[in-house]
Amino acid sequence: MNGGEPRLWSRRLYLRLAPRDVAMLRFLIEAYDNLAYVTIVDRFAAVAKISFAPGAEKAVRRFVADAGQTLRLTILEI
């Protein structure tokens, strides 16, 4: 792929958080219009997948850092 072509695949970030914080994560990320969407990968272990456009990674990581001030979450390296 040359530098001028757009990337066609979404990027992903996996998070582990407290089960009680899953709904709040969804609420907060939905407040950021079209930033990303959340899929719960494992509801018992409270693992969430955040999918987003390749160009939005910086904003998503900033969101995760900010949300980490309120929610107990960790980024999983998968």
N, C-alpha and C positions, 0 to 999 in steps of 0.2 A: 504494500500500500504506500503510495507516495504521500508527502506531507499535505497535499491539498485535498485529499479525499476524506470525507467524514467517516468516523468509525460507526459501524452498523450495530454493534452489540452493546447492550447495557453493561454497566459495571455493577459489582456487588460488594457489599460489606456485611459481615456477619457479626452480630453482637450477642453477648450473653448478659442477661439482666435478671433482676429479681422478678419472679412471676407476678407480683402485685404491680409492677411497673410497666407491664406489657400494654395495657390500655392507655396509660399516660404517654408512652412512646408513640403509639399510633396517633393519639390526639395532637401531640406536639408536631409531628412530622406532617400531618394533614394541614396544620396551620400555615406551613410554608408551601404556598401554591406551586404545584408541579415540581417540587424539589426531588421527591423520591416516593417510593411506596414500600410498605412493610409487608412481609410475609412471615408468619410464624412457622419456623422449620420444625421445632420440637416444643410443644406446649408444656411438657413436664419439666424440661431443663431450661425453659424460657430462652430459647435461641431464636433470634430474629434475623431475617435476611433483608437488607435494605438494597433495593435496586434503583439505579439512577443512570442518567445519561453520562457518557464519558466526560463531557465538559463540565459536569457539576460536581466532580469529586472534591474539589477544594471546599465548596460550599457545604457539601454533605459532611465532610470531616470536621468543619467548623461547627456545624449543627450538633454533631455527636459530642464534640468537646464541650459545647455549651450545655447540652442535655445532661452530660456527665456531672455537672455541678448540682443537679437536682436528683437525677436517677443514678442508681448504682449500676453501671454497665461497664463491660470490657469488650474491646474489639478482639474477635477471634481471628487468628491467622490461619485461614483454610486455603 
